[in-house]
Amino acid sequence: MSDAQREAPAVPKKLIRADSLIIVNTGNGKGKSSAAFGVMGRAWARGWRVVVVQFVKSGKWQVGEKKLAEHLGLEWHTMGDGFTWESTDFDETVAKGRHAWDVAKEKLANGDYDLVILDEVTYAVSYGWIDVGDVVDALTSRAATTNVILTGRNAPPEVIDIADTVTEMTMVKHAYQKGIRAKKGIEY
């Protein structure tokens, strides 16, 4: 991103209401999914119908955000099998990512949700599991009142171009760099 893109945007003199928004949380810093799940809680508090589709995380992982979503009665789909570098069957990993995209496309199109969170979808695109053109088509043809948040590093320029809000998380420093493992309640 250029410095001009990083600067705060000028505010138009007249603001309009949008039926829905596309939000992208990307970058190498921590907090992309956490920010999306913060919006998940806010949306639930407003009575919104929310669904989360996770592309990389495995059902074996007991993540706090899923426990919260279940407590709130939100729909949650953990579709991946974990970190790609730990995969014992890469063809299955790819198939799971593509299946997650099929589920996500249906959720975007059907109009049943006010908010669809596509957690770590950018990896499925950057790894070539799903076509960026298909993602752009699904986002731009989604149900009119369906808001969507996409998370993950390396958001493709085509997705950034159609997004309404893009936030790039920048890592200044991380506990992992000191050899500190992920902490329950903070990272998951």
Short mmCIF file of the C-alpha atoms (twelve columns), coordinates in Angstrom:
data_MODEL
# 
_entry.id   MODEL 
# 
loop_
_atom_site.group_PDB 
_atom_site.id 
_atom_site.type_symbol 
_atom_site.label_atom_id 
_atom_site.label_alt_id 
_atom_site.label_comp_id 
_atom_site.label_asym_id 
_atom_site.label_seq_id 
_atom_site.Cartn_x 
_atom_site.Cartn_y 
_atom_site.Cartn_z 
_atom_site.pdbx_PDB_model_num 
ATOM 1   C CA . MET A 1   0.000   0.000   0.000  1 
ATOM 2   C CA . SER A 2   1.214   3.487   -0.772 1 
ATOM 3   C CA . ASP A 3   1.470   6.248   1.829  1 
ATOM 4   C CA . ALA A 4   -1.483  7.979   0.144  1 
ATOM 5   C CA . GLN A 5   -3.637  4.878   0.694  1 
ATOM 6   C CA . ARG A 6   -2.576  4.717   4.350  1 
ATOM 7   C CA . GLU A 7   -3.621  8.293   5.094  1 
ATOM 8   C CA . ALA A 8   -7.029  8.932   6.573  1 
ATOM 9   C CA . PRO A 9   -9.525  9.378   3.764  1 
ATOM 10  C CA . ALA A 10  -11.176 12.710  3.186  1 
ATOM 11  C CA . VAL A 11  -14.766 12.734  4.400  1 
ATOM 12  C CA . PRO A 12  -17.354 13.697  1.764  1 
ATOM 13  C CA . LYS A 13  -19.647 16.608  2.577  1 
ATOM 14  C CA . LYS A 14  -22.717 14.388  2.333  1 
ATOM 15  C CA . LEU A 15  -22.681 10.905  3.798  1 
ATOM 16  C CA . ILE A 16  -24.896 8.123   2.478  1 
ATOM 17  C CA . ARG A 17  -26.126 4.872   4.002  1 
ATOM 18  C CA . ALA A 18  -24.971 1.690   2.331  1 
ATOM 19  C CA . ASP A 19  -27.118 -1.441  2.285  1 
ATOM 20  C CA . SER A 20  -24.006 -3.473  3.091  1 
ATOM 21  C CA . LEU A 21  -20.224 -3.253  3.259  1 
ATOM 22  C CA . ILE A 22  -17.177 -5.300  2.323  1 
ATOM 23  C CA . ILE A 23  -14.473 -5.055  4.998  1 
ATOM 24  C CA . VAL A 24  -10.961 -6.494  4.677  1 
ATOM 25  C CA . ASN A 25  -8.604  -7.041  7.629  1 
ATOM 26  C CA . THR A 26  -5.171  -7.909  6.234  1 
ATOM 27  C CA . GLY A 27  -1.469  -7.478  6.960  1 
ATOM 28  C CA . ASN A 28  1.227   -9.271  8.935  1 
ATOM 29  C CA . GLY A 29  0.172   -7.970  12.337 1 
ATOM 30  C CA . LYS A 30  -1.978  -9.645  14.961 1 
ATOM 31  C CA . GLY A 31  -5.661  -8.852  15.241 1 
ATOM 32  C CA . LYS A 32  -7.258  -9.515  11.841 1 
ATOM 33  C CA . SER A 33  -9.607  -12.246 13.022 1 
ATOM 34  C CA . SER A 34  -9.946  -10.694 16.483 1 
ATOM 35  C CA . ALA A 35  -11.246 -7.478  14.926 1 
ATOM 36  C CA . ALA A 36  -13.737 -9.453  12.824 1 
ATOM 37  C CA . PHE A 37  -14.968 -11.316 15.904 1 
ATOM 38  C CA . GLY A 38  -15.373 -8.012  17.725 1 
ATOM 39  C CA . VAL A 39  -17.739 -6.951  14.941 1 
ATOM 40  C CA . MET A 40  -19.414 -10.371 15.266 1 
ATOM 41  C CA . GLY A 41  -20.302 -9.531  18.868 1 
ATOM 42  C CA . ARG A 42  -21.499 -6.061  17.940 1 
ATOM 43  C CA . ALA A 43  -23.645 -7.473  15.117 1 
ATOM 44  C CA . TRP A 44  -25.190 -10.064 17.446 1 
ATOM 45  C CA . ALA A 45  -26.007 -7.299  19.954 1 
ATOM 46  C CA . ARG A 46  -27.901 -5.519  17.153 1 
ATOM 47  C CA . GLY A 47  -29.938 -8.626  16.366 1 
ATOM 48  C CA . TRP A 48  -28.082 -9.455  13.173 1 
ATOM 49  C CA . ARG A 49  -27.947 -12.931 11.683 1 
ATOM 50  C CA . VAL A 50  -24.253 -13.865 11.601 1 
ATOM 51  C CA . VAL A 51  -22.283 -16.760 10.104 1 
ATOM 52  C CA . VAL A 52  -18.556 -17.480 10.268 1 
ATOM 53  C CA . VAL A 53  -16.713 -19.643 7.738  1 
ATOM 54  C CA . GLN A 54  -13.132 -20.477 8.734  1 
ATOM 55  C CA . PHE A 55  -10.839 -21.559 5.910  1 
ATOM 56  C CA . VAL A 56  -7.686  -22.699 7.710  1 
ATOM 57  C CA . LYS A 57  -8.407  -23.411 11.360 1 
ATOM 58  C CA . SER A 58  -9.148  -27.009 12.223 1 
ATOM 59  C CA . GLY A 59  -12.114 -28.348 14.155 1 
ATOM 60  C CA . LYS A 60  -9.528  -29.830 16.527 1 
ATOM 61  C CA . TRP A 61  -8.645  -26.344 17.729 1 
ATOM 62  C CA . GLN A 62  -10.753 -25.243 20.683 1 
ATOM 63  C CA . VAL A 63  -10.818 -21.517 19.976 1 
ATOM 64  C CA . GLY A 64  -12.511 -19.084 22.327 1 
ATOM 65  C CA . GLU A 65  -14.291 -17.190 19.558 1 
ATOM 66  C CA . LYS A 66  -16.113 -20.342 18.464 1 
ATOM 67  C CA . LYS A 67  -17.181 -21.001 22.042 1 
ATOM 68  C CA . LEU A 68  -18.535 -17.441 22.209 1 
ATOM 69  C CA . ALA A 69  -20.388 -17.839 18.910 1 
ATOM 70  C CA . GLU A 70  -21.977 -21.093 20.112 1 
ATOM 71  C CA . HIS A 71  -23.003 -19.372 23.351 1 
ATOM 72  C CA . LEU A 72  -24.617 -16.585 21.328 1 
ATOM 73  C CA . GLY A 73  -26.342 -19.060 19.002 1 
ATOM 74  C CA . LEU A 74  -24.419 -17.979 15.909 1 
ATOM 75  C CA . GLU A 75  -23.709 -20.252 12.966 1 
ATOM 76  C CA . TRP A 76  -20.073 -21.363 12.719 1 
ATOM 77  C CA . HIS A 77  -18.251 -23.489 10.138 1 
ATOM 78  C CA . THR A 78  -14.666 -24.592 10.835 1 
ATOM 79  C CA . MET A 79  -13.661 -26.019 7.465  1 
ATOM 80  C CA . GLY A 80  -9.856  -26.290 7.413  1 
ATOM 81  C CA . ASP A 81  -7.415  -28.803 8.787  1 
ATOM 82  C CA . GLY A 82  -4.851  -26.473 10.330 1 
ATOM 83  C CA . PHE A 83  -1.605  -24.935 9.223  1 
ATOM 84  C CA . THR A 84  -0.733  -25.946 5.659  1 
ATOM 85  C CA . TRP A 85  2.858   -26.770 6.629  1 
ATOM 86  C CA . GLU A 86  1.503   -29.378 9.085  1 
ATOM 87  C CA . SER A 87  -0.743  -31.041 6.492  1 
ATOM 88  C CA . THR A 88  -0.295  -34.793 6.102  1 
ATOM 89  C CA . ASP A 89  -2.500  -34.860 2.979  1 
ATOM 90  C CA . PHE A 90  -2.180  -31.639 0.987  1 
ATOM 91  C CA . ASP A 91  -4.811  -32.700 -1.558 1 
ATOM 92  C CA . GLU A 92  -7.292  -33.022 1.309  1 
ATOM 93  C CA . THR A 93  -6.225  -29.621 2.665  1 
ATOM 94  C CA . VAL A 94  -6.910  -28.033 -0.729 1 
ATOM 95  C CA . ALA A 95  -10.247 -29.864 -1.050 1 
ATOM 96  C CA . LYS A 96  -11.296 -28.571 2.370  1 
ATOM 97  C CA . GLY A 97  -10.397 -25.017 1.363  1 
ATOM 98  C CA . ARG A 98  -12.420 -25.313 -1.840 1 
ATOM 99  C CA . HIS A 99  -15.353 -26.820 0.058  1 
ATOM 100 C CA . ALA A 100 -15.194 -23.921 2.525  1 
ATOM 101 C CA . TRP A 101 -15.467 -21.568 -0.453 1 
ATOM 102 C CA . ASP A 102 -18.539 -23.412 -1.739 1 
ATOM 103 C CA . VAL A 103 -20.161 -22.990 1.686  1 
ATOM 104 C CA . ALA A 104 -19.129 -19.323 1.823  1 
ATOM 105 C CA . LYS A 105 -20.538 -18.543 -1.650 1 
ATOM 106 C CA . GLU A 106 -23.907 -19.996 -0.650 1 
ATOM 107 C CA . LYS A 107 -23.944 -17.932 2.572  1 
ATOM 108 C CA . LEU A 108 -23.084 -14.756 0.654  1 
ATOM 109 C CA . ALA A 109 -25.778 -15.284 -1.963 1 
ATOM 110 C CA . ASN A 110 -28.775 -16.560 -0.038 1 
ATOM 111 C CA . GLY A 111 -29.724 -13.382 1.842  1 
ATOM 112 C CA . ASP A 112 -30.134 -15.212 5.158  1 
ATOM 113 C CA . TYR A 113 -27.326 -13.303 6.894  1 
ATOM 114 C CA . ASP A 114 -26.605 -9.723  7.818  1 
ATOM 115 C CA . LEU A 115 -22.921 -10.516 8.359  1 
ATOM 116 C CA . VAL A 116 -20.716 -13.198 6.809  1 
ATOM 117 C CA . ILE A 117 -17.194 -13.510 8.207  1 
ATOM 118 C CA . LEU A 118 -14.718 -15.273 5.908  1 
ATOM 119 C CA . ASP A 119 -11.899 -15.963 8.330  1 
ATOM 120 C CA . GLU A 120 -8.514  -16.504 6.666  1 
ATOM 121 C CA . VAL A 121 -10.038 -16.658 3.170  1 
ATOM 122 C CA . THR A 122 -7.103  -14.717 1.735  1 
ATOM 123 C CA . TYR A 123 -4.875  -17.753 2.244  1 
ATOM 124 C CA . ALA A 124 -7.178  -19.911 0.120  1 
ATOM 125 C CA . VAL A 125 -6.800  -17.302 -2.638 1 
ATOM 126 C CA . SER A 126 -3.051  -16.740 -2.322 1 
ATOM 127 C CA . TYR A 127 -2.412  -20.509 -2.244 1 
ATOM 128 C CA . GLY A 128 -4.428  -20.855 -5.472 1 
ATOM 129 C CA . TRP A 129 -7.177  -23.039 -3.968 1 
ATOM 130 C CA . ILE A 130 -9.861  -20.620 -5.134 1 
ATOM 131 C CA . ASP A 131 -9.841  -18.137 -7.977 1 
ATOM 132 C CA . VAL A 132 -9.736  -14.457 -7.045 1 
ATOM 133 C CA . GLY A 133 -12.183 -13.704 -9.881 1 
ATOM 134 C CA . ASP A 134 -14.685 -16.093 -8.303 1 
ATOM 135 C CA . VAL A 135 -14.228 -14.335 -4.969 1 
ATOM 136 C CA . VAL A 136 -14.781 -10.914 -6.527 1 
ATOM 137 C CA . ASP A 137 -17.890 -12.188 -8.358 1 
ATOM 138 C CA . ALA A 138 -19.340 -13.704 -5.178 1 
ATOM 139 C CA . LEU A 139 -18.675 -10.538 -3.184 1 
ATOM 140 C CA . THR A 140 -20.108 -8.166  -5.765 1 
ATOM 141 C CA . SER A 141 -23.172 -10.325 -6.424 1 
ATOM 142 C CA . ARG A 142 -23.877 -11.144 -2.760 1 
ATOM 143 C CA . ALA A 143 -27.307 -10.505 -1.278 1 
ATOM 144 C CA . ALA A 144 -27.867 -6.739  -1.085 1 
ATOM 145 C CA . THR A 145 -27.994 -6.504  2.715  1 
ATOM 146 C CA . THR A 146 -25.200 -8.991  3.462  1 
ATOM 147 C CA . ASN A 147 -22.144 -7.368  4.979  1 
ATOM 148 C CA . VAL A 148 -18.909 -9.335  4.704  1 
ATOM 149 C CA . ILE A 149 -15.571 -9.312  6.508  1 
ATOM 150 C CA . LEU A 150 -12.575 -11.061 4.960  1 
ATOM 151 C CA . THR A 151 -9.467  -11.757 7.014  1 
ATOM 152 C CA . GLY A 152 -5.928  -12.954 6.355  1 
ATOM 153 C CA . ARG A 153 -2.534  -11.843 5.130  1 
ATOM 154 C CA . ASN A 154 -1.893  -10.798 1.542  1 
ATOM 155 C CA . ALA A 155 -5.400  -9.740  0.564  1 
ATOM 156 C CA . PRO A 156 -5.436  -9.707  -3.234 1 
ATOM 157 C CA . PRO A 157 -5.537  -6.283  -4.932 1 
ATOM 158 C CA . GLU A 158 -8.752  -7.266  -6.729 1 
ATOM 159 C CA . VAL A 159 -10.498 -7.719  -3.376 1 
ATOM 160 C CA . ILE A 160 -8.973  -4.552  -1.919 1 
ATOM 161 C CA . ASP A 161 -10.259 -2.632  -4.953 1 
ATOM 162 C CA . ILE A 162 -13.904 -3.599  -4.356 1 
ATOM 163 C CA . ALA A 163 -13.790 -3.344  -0.549 1 
ATOM 164 C CA . ASP A 164 -15.369 -0.430  1.267  1 
ATOM 165 C CA . THR A 165 -12.968 -0.564  4.215  1 
ATOM 166 C CA . VAL A 166 -9.496  -2.104  4.286  1 
ATOM 167 C CA . THR A 167 -7.356  -2.223  7.409  1 
ATOM 168 C CA . GLU A 168 -3.778  -3.412  7.270  1 
ATOM 169 C CA . MET A 169 -2.528  -4.741  10.587 1 
ATOM 170 C CA . THR A 170 1.167   -3.988  11.007 1 
ATOM 171 C CA . MET A 171 3.286   -5.992  13.409 1 
ATOM 172 C CA . VAL A 172 5.590   -3.816  15.447 1 
ATOM 173 C CA . LYS A 173 6.556   -6.660  17.747 1 
ATOM 174 C CA . HIS A 174 5.034   -9.960  18.858 1 
ATOM 175 C CA . ALA A 175 5.575   -12.191 21.888 1 
ATOM 176 C CA . TYR A 176 6.234   -15.127 19.540 1 
ATOM 177 C CA . GLN A 177 9.468   -13.398 18.496 1 
ATOM 178 C CA . LYS A 178 10.645  -13.873 22.106 1 
ATOM 179 C CA . GLY A 179 9.766   -17.560 21.978 1 
ATOM 180 C CA . ILE A 180 6.448   -17.136 23.804 1 
ATOM 181 C CA . ARG A 181 3.764   -19.574 22.680 1 
ATOM 182 C CA . ALA A 182 0.227   -18.517 21.688 1 
ATOM 183 C CA . LYS A 183 -1.811  -17.761 24.801 1 
ATOM 184 C CA . LYS A 184 -5.321  -19.093 25.344 1 
ATOM 185 C CA . GLY A 185 -7.660  -16.130 25.683 1 
ATOM 186 C CA . ILE A 186 -5.365  -13.834 23.695 1 
ATOM 187 C CA . GLU A 187 -4.564  -15.652 20.434 1 
ATOM 188 C CA . TYR A 188 -7.294  -18.283 20.557 1 
# 
